[in-house]
Amino acid sequence: MLKPHATCDDEAATAASGTVPVLDIETGLGRIMGDRILYLKILRRFLHDHGATPCQIRAEFNAGNYASARLKTHSLKGAAGMIGAHQVYALSLALEAALRAQASSLLEQMQQLEMAQDRLLKAVSNKLAAPEERHIAAQDMAPDPAAPAIQLLLARLASHLREGDGAAIDILENSATLLAASLGVNVYQEVAAAAHEFDFDAALAALLRCR
């Protein structure tokens, strides 16, 4: 059954309260049914894929490429939400809207995002370097993507995404380990991040690109 998910306003209000950690690990784990090994892999992908994204957003803005800056901001927002980074999520959400409106506060908002990202990267790096996490085995399962059960799971996921059905989020959470192993962590994260934003068209497009 589909569990209630936080809305954009909920995320922003939570971050603005100043009471949440830079990296809310429990939220991140909750999105993937507590799979700690997969969560650590997603954190590593975040460092690799989004470590420099705020700087890239500023570079695109300085070049006058508002659409590209907004796209990068949208991507960072989804990835931050996926790992439980409420502050970066909320600031990305606000910056995305400001870029769309070409607001006068853009420079200040980009600076706030950059500072929040610096704190997040430090928190992620510390988490990955923690002794208890370093000893977790890297269980890189490689299931046969042609196996009937996996094909059926992917077909069900694609069908729900195509219909804009929130049940797709349940599949992404309940079968997170199998899907990440079948699709690759980076593709799984892209699909899941878009789905959690209820951007089912983007999630479907990401899923179909790898098939």
C-alpha positions, 0 to 999 in steps of 0.5 A: 500500500502506498505510504504518505510521502512528504510534499515539497512544502513539507520538505521546505518547512522541515528544512527551514525549521533548523531542527533537522540534520544536514543528512537525515539518514533515517529518511534516506533509508526509509526510501529504500526499505532500510537497505543500508548497503544500497544507501551507502552506494547511493551516497557514493553516487551522490558524491560522484554525480552531484559534488560539483553541481552547485558550482555548475549551476552558477557557471550556467547562470553566469553564461546566461543558460537559465534552462540548463541551470534549472535542469541541474538544480532539478536534478540536484533536488531529486538526488538530495531528496533521495538521500534525506538531505532536507536542506539542500532539497529545500534550497534547490526547490526554491532556486529552481522556482527562482530560476524559472522566474529569473528572480532578483534573489538568484545570487543569494540563493545560489550562495545559500545552496553552495554553503548547504552543499558543502555541509552535506558533502562533509556529512556524506564523506564522514558517513562513508568513512565511519568505521562501521560503514567501511566494514559493510560488505560491498554486495554487488549482486548481478542478477540476470536482467533477462530473468522472467521475474526481473522482466515482470518487475520492470514491466510492472514498474513501467506500467505504473509509471506510464499510468502516473500511478503512485504504486510505482513508488511502492515498487521502487521502495519494496524492490529497491535492492533487486532494481538497483542491482538490475538497473545499476545504482545510478539508473535506479537513483534517477528513476526513484528520485523522479518518482518521489517527485511524482515526475512519473514521465521523467522516471519512465524515460530514465527507466526506458533508456536503460532497457 
